[in-house]
Amino acid sequence: MPRSKVHLYLFCLVVVVLVCVSAGSGALTKDERFKESVRQAELIFRGPVLNVQYRNSEIVPALDPETHEPITDPCTGEPVWVDGATCPTPS
C-alpha cells in the first residue's frame, strides 16, 4: 500500500476518534443536568403542594393606561389583544 494512503487512513482514524471523544464528553447525564440546574438557580423552594388549579388564558383588548379605552392598531384600526391571564394566587 502506498505511503500516502496509510497516512490518509491514519488521519481519518484520528479524526473519527476525536469526534467520538468530543461528542461523548459534552453529553451530560440526567443527574449532572439536574445538578447544573441547581447550581444556576437563583431560588429553590422546597415545600408541599397544597392545591393545584388550572386556568386557560383569555385574550382581552389592550387598554390605554390613562384613558382605559381599547388600543387600536394604527395600521389596521383593529383592536390590540393581550393575554388576560393573571398570576396564580395561593388559595
N, CA, C and O of each residue as an XYZ file, in Angstrom:
364
protein
N       0.861     -1.174      0.000
C       0.000      0.000      0.000
C       0.905      1.234      0.000
O       1.869      1.302      0.762
N       0.590      2.203     -0.853
C       1.416      3.408     -0.888
C       1.374      4.158      0.443
O       0.388      4.107      1.178
N       2.453      4.841      0.724
C       2.615      5.542      1.992
C       1.551      6.634      2.186
O       1.104      6.856      3.312
N       1.142      7.312      1.120
C       0.146      8.377      1.238
C      -1.220      7.836      1.660
O      -1.964      8.515      2.367
N      -1.555      6.603      1.224
C      -2.840      6.007      1.638
C      -2.806      5.644      3.118
O      -3.809      5.783      3.818
N      -1.675      5.187      3.585
C      -1.547      4.862      5.009
C      -1.752      6.134      5.836
O      -2.468      6.118      6.837
N      -1.131      7.218      5.421
C      -1.297      8.482      6.133
C      -2.754      8.951      6.097
O      -3.271      9.469      7.087
N      -3.402      8.768      4.961
C      -4.803      9.158      4.833
C      -5.675      8.338      5.771
O      -6.543      8.895      6.441
N      -5.465      7.031      5.834
C      -6.245      6.172      6.737
C      -5.991      6.540      8.192
O      -6.931      6.588      8.986
N      -4.749      6.800      8.554
C      -4.436      7.180      9.932
C      -5.087      8.527     10.279
O      -5.618      8.707     11.375
N      -5.035      9.449      9.343
C      -5.664     10.752      9.566
C      -7.166     10.593      9.795
O      -7.720     11.186     10.720
N      -7.822      9.798      8.959
C      -9.265      9.566      9.102
C      -9.582      8.903     10.431
O     -10.566      9.252     11.084
N      -8.754      7.949     10.835
C      -8.962      7.262     12.106
C      -8.847      8.244     13.269
O      -9.665      8.219     14.189
N      -7.842      9.102     13.229
C      -7.659     10.088     14.297
C      -8.844     11.054     14.351
O      -9.313     11.399     15.436
N      -9.323     11.487     13.202
C     -10.470     12.401     13.166
C     -11.707     11.737     13.756
O     -12.423     12.356     14.543
N     -11.967     10.490     13.387
C     -13.135      9.769     13.910
C     -13.029      9.617     15.424
O     -14.012      9.825     16.135
N     -11.857      9.259     15.920
C     -11.670      9.090     17.364
C     -11.886     10.422     18.077
O     -12.552     10.462     19.112
N     -11.338     11.509     17.546
C     -11.510     12.819     18.179
C     -12.967     13.263     18.189
O     -13.430     13.833     19.177
N     -13.684     13.014     17.122
C     -15.102     13.371     17.066
C     -15.890     12.575     18.096
O     -16.741     13.125     18.795
N     -15.608     11.287     18.190
C     -16.325     10.447     19.165
C     -16.038     10.879     20.594
O     -16.950     10.929     21.419
N     -14.786     11.191     20.897
C     -14.415     11.603     22.250
C     -15.048     12.942     22.595
O     -15.571     13.111     23.697
N     -15.010     13.896     21.670
C     -15.579     15.212     21.968
C     -17.095     15.148     22.079
O     -17.676     15.876     22.883
N     -17.753     14.297     21.292
C     -19.211     14.165     21.384
C     -19.602     13.522     22.702
O     -20.597     13.918     23.310
N     -18.849     12.552     23.148
C     -19.157     11.862     24.396
C     -18.907     12.715     25.614
O     -19.621     12.585     26.608
N     -17.908     13.593     25.569
C     -17.588     14.399     26.737
C     -18.602     15.506     26.965
O     -18.753     15.964     28.097
N     -19.306     15.954     25.924
C     -20.291     17.018     26.065
C     -21.638     16.526     26.561
O     -22.465     17.335     26.981
N     -21.882     15.228     26.523
C     -23.171     14.685     26.928
C     -23.228     14.589     28.447
O     -22.375     13.957     29.071
N     -24.239     15.219     29.035
C     -24.428     15.161     30.481
C     -25.510     14.154     30.820
O     -26.495     14.007     30.096
N     -25.314     13.471     31.921
C     -26.347     12.548     32.379
C     -27.489     13.354     32.988
O     -27.356     14.556     33.219
N     -28.601     12.690     33.242
C     -29.761     13.358     33.829
C     -29.386     13.958     35.189
O     -29.804     15.068     35.520
N     -28.594     13.213     35.975
C     -28.177     13.686     37.289
C     -27.274     14.914     37.170
O     -27.410     15.855     37.952
N     -26.358     14.916     36.204
C     -25.467     16.059     36.005
C     -26.243     17.289     35.551
O     -25.944     18.403     35.980
N     -27.254     17.093     34.673
C     -28.083     18.221     34.227
C     -28.853     18.819     35.408
O     -28.983     20.038     35.515
N     -29.363     17.954     36.296
C     -30.088     18.431     37.471
C     -29.160     19.231     38.379
O     -29.529     20.306     38.850
N     -27.960     18.712     38.628
C     -27.006     19.415     39.491
C     -26.623     20.762     38.885
O     -26.471     21.744     39.612
N     -26.466     20.820     37.575
C     -26.140     22.077     36.910
C     -27.299     23.065     37.039
O     -27.067     24.257     37.240
N     -28.528     22.596     36.928
C     -29.698     23.468     37.096
C     -29.745     24.034     38.510
O     -30.067     25.205     38.707
N     -29.421     23.196     39.493
C     -29.416     23.648     40.887
C     -28.343     24.716     41.086
O     -28.581     25.715     41.765
N     -27.162     24.512     40.497
C     -26.084     25.499     40.626
C     -26.475     26.848     40.013
O     -26.074     27.895     40.522
N     -27.246     26.831     38.934
C     -27.603     28.062     38.240
C     -28.855     28.727     38.812
O     -29.156     29.868     38.459
N     -29.577     28.048     39.674
C     -30.842     28.575     40.189
C     -30.613     29.768     41.112
O     -29.665     29.791     41.896
N     -31.493     30.752     41.004
C     -31.451     31.900     41.908
C     -32.200     31.590     43.205
O     -31.860     32.114     44.266
N     -33.212     30.743     43.113
C     -34.014     30.415     44.283
C     -34.546     29.002     44.117
O     -34.994     28.615     43.037
N     -34.490     28.240     45.196
C     -35.097     26.905     45.215
C     -36.016     26.860     46.430
O     -35.582     27.076     47.561
N     -37.274     26.580     46.180
C     -38.252     26.488     47.259
C     -38.599     25.029     47.452
O     -38.896     24.318     46.493
N     -38.561     24.589     48.690
C     -38.935     23.209     48.993
C     -40.097     23.256     49.965
O     -40.010     23.855     51.037
N     -41.186     22.613     49.574
C     -42.356     22.590     50.428
C     -43.459     21.773     49.796
O     -43.345     21.378     48.636
N     -44.520     21.510     50.527
C     -45.606     20.696     49.992
C     -46.505     21.491     49.045
O     -46.668     22.700     49.203
N     -47.077     20.812     48.074
C     -48.068     21.411     47.185
C     -49.419     21.267     47.873
O     -49.859     20.153     48.158
N     -50.068     22.381     48.135
C     -51.337     22.358     48.851
C     -52.532     22.290     47.911
O     -53.561     21.701     48.242
N     -52.387     22.907     46.719
C     -53.516     22.972     45.811
C     -52.991     23.239     44.406
O     -52.017     23.972     44.235
N     -53.625     22.652     43.412
C     -53.267     22.902     42.018
C     -54.523     23.342     41.286
O     -55.556     22.677     41.357
N     -54.433     24.464     40.583
C     -55.556     24.948     39.792
C     -55.060     25.188     38.375
O     -53.965     25.713     38.174
N     -55.860     24.807     37.404
C     -55.522     25.018     36.002
C     -56.466     26.071     35.444
O     -57.677     26.018     35.657
N     -55.892     27.030     34.724
C     -56.701     28.086     34.108
C     -56.255     28.262     32.672
O     -55.068     28.154     32.366
N     -57.194     28.530     31.800
C     -56.862     28.834     30.413
C     -56.666     30.336     30.273
O     -57.349     31.134     30.915
N     -55.731     30.697     29.430
C     -55.526     32.119     29.157
C     -56.675     32.630     28.304
O     -57.225     31.903     27.477
N     -57.022     33.862     28.512
C     -58.054     34.503     27.703
C     -57.466     35.786     27.140
O     -56.782     36.529     27.844
N     -57.739     36.041     25.865
C     -57.266     37.295     25.308
C     -58.292     38.376     25.594
O     -59.501     38.154     25.528
N     -57.775     39.546     25.911
C     -58.627     40.691     26.211
C     -58.073     41.890     25.452
O     -56.888     41.907     25.118
N     -58.894     42.884     25.175
C     -58.366     44.055     24.484
C     -57.379     44.815     25.372
O     -57.603     44.972     26.572
N     -56.289     45.282     24.768
C     -55.326     46.112     25.496
C     -55.974     47.465     25.763
O     -56.645     48.027     24.897
N     -55.767     47.979     26.969
C     -56.371     49.247     27.350
C     -55.298     50.306     27.556
O     -54.218     50.021     28.074
N     -55.605     51.523     27.147
C     -54.711     52.653     27.378
C     -54.663     52.900     28.885
O     -55.715     53.004     29.517
N     -53.468     52.996     29.478
C     -53.398     53.148     30.939
C     -53.998     54.451     31.455
O     -54.419     54.520     32.609
N     -54.042     55.474     30.626
C     -54.590     56.759     31.089
C     -56.097     56.866     30.878
O     -56.829     57.276     31.778
N     -56.555     56.494     29.683
C     -57.978     56.668     29.359
C     -58.790     55.397     29.581
O     -60.019     55.448     29.642
N     -58.125     54.279     29.701
C     -58.768     52.963     29.850
C     -59.638     52.601     28.648
O     -60.553     51.784     28.755
N     -59.346     53.213     27.516
C     -60.031     52.900     26.265
C     -59.233     51.819     25.526
O     -58.012     51.749     25.668
N     -59.914     50.974     24.736
C     -59.190     49.957     23.974
C     -58.189     50.591     23.004
O     -58.485     51.604     22.370
N     -57.018     49.993     22.897
C     -55.975     50.458     21.986
C     -56.211     49.803     20.634
O     -56.497     48.608     20.556
N     -56.092     50.586     19.574
C     -56.244     50.037     18.225
C     -54.924     50.140     17.476
O     -54.123     51.044     17.714
N     -54.713     49.190     16.562
C     -53.520     49.188     15.721
C     -53.632     50.346     14.743
O     -54.634     50.441     14.034
N     -52.628     51.241     14.676
C     -52.741     52.406     13.794
C     -52.774     52.036     12.311
O     -53.292     52.806     11.503
N     -52.234     50.879     11.939
C     -52.217     50.486     10.523
C     -53.536     49.863     10.082
O     -54.019     50.127      8.981
N     -54.115     49.035     10.949
C     -55.317     48.302     10.550
C     -56.595     48.828     11.185
O     -57.690     48.586     10.676
N     -56.461     49.549     12.301
C     -57.643     50.023     13.004
C     -58.290     48.945     13.861
O     -59.304     49.189     14.514
N     -57.702     47.751     13.858
C     -58.230     46.635     14.658
C     -57.768     46.773     16.107
O     -56.710     47.347     16.368
N     -58.555     46.251     17.050
C     -58.126     46.304     18.448
C     -56.878     45.447     18.676
O     -56.684     44.426     18.016
N     -56.048     45.873     19.609
C     -54.864     45.123     20.003
C     -55.271     44.218     21.164
O     -55.855     44.679     22.145
N     -54.959     42.928     21.045
C     -55.334     41.958     22.069
C     -54.113     41.540     22.877
O     -53.010     41.449     22.337
N     -54.305     41.284     24.175
C     -53.231     40.826     25.057
C     -53.736     39.627     25.843
O     -54.936     39.361     25.913
N     -52.785     38.910     26.433
C     -53.136     37.768     27.275
C     -53.690     38.295     28.591
O     -53.019     39.049     29.296
N     -54.889     37.908     28.913
C     -55.528     38.402     30.128
C     -55.332     37.502     31.335
O     -55.982     37.688     32.364
N     -54.434     36.524     31.214
C     -54.208     35.603     32.326
C     -53.577     36.352     33.495
O     -52.781     37.272     33.310
N     -53.946     35.943     34.675
C     -53.359     36.528     35.864
C     -52.424     35.506     36.503
O     -52.521     34.306     36.246
N     -51.539     35.993     37.319
C     -50.616     35.089     38.017
C     -51.402     34.239     39.016
O     -52.392     34.709     39.578
N     -50.978     33.004     39.242
C     -51.650     32.177     40.234
C     -51.528     32.790     41.621
O     -50.505     33.387     41.956
N     -52.556     32.644     42.410
C     -52.530     33.151     43.775
C     -52.757     31.978     44.726
O     -53.464     31.032     44.377
N     -52.170     32.024     45.917
C     -52.385     30.935     46.886
C     -53.836     30.878     47.318
O     -54.495     31.909     47.458
N     -54.328     29.674     47.527
C     -55.721     29.522     47.960
C     -55.794     29.424     49.467
O     -56.883     29.292     50.025
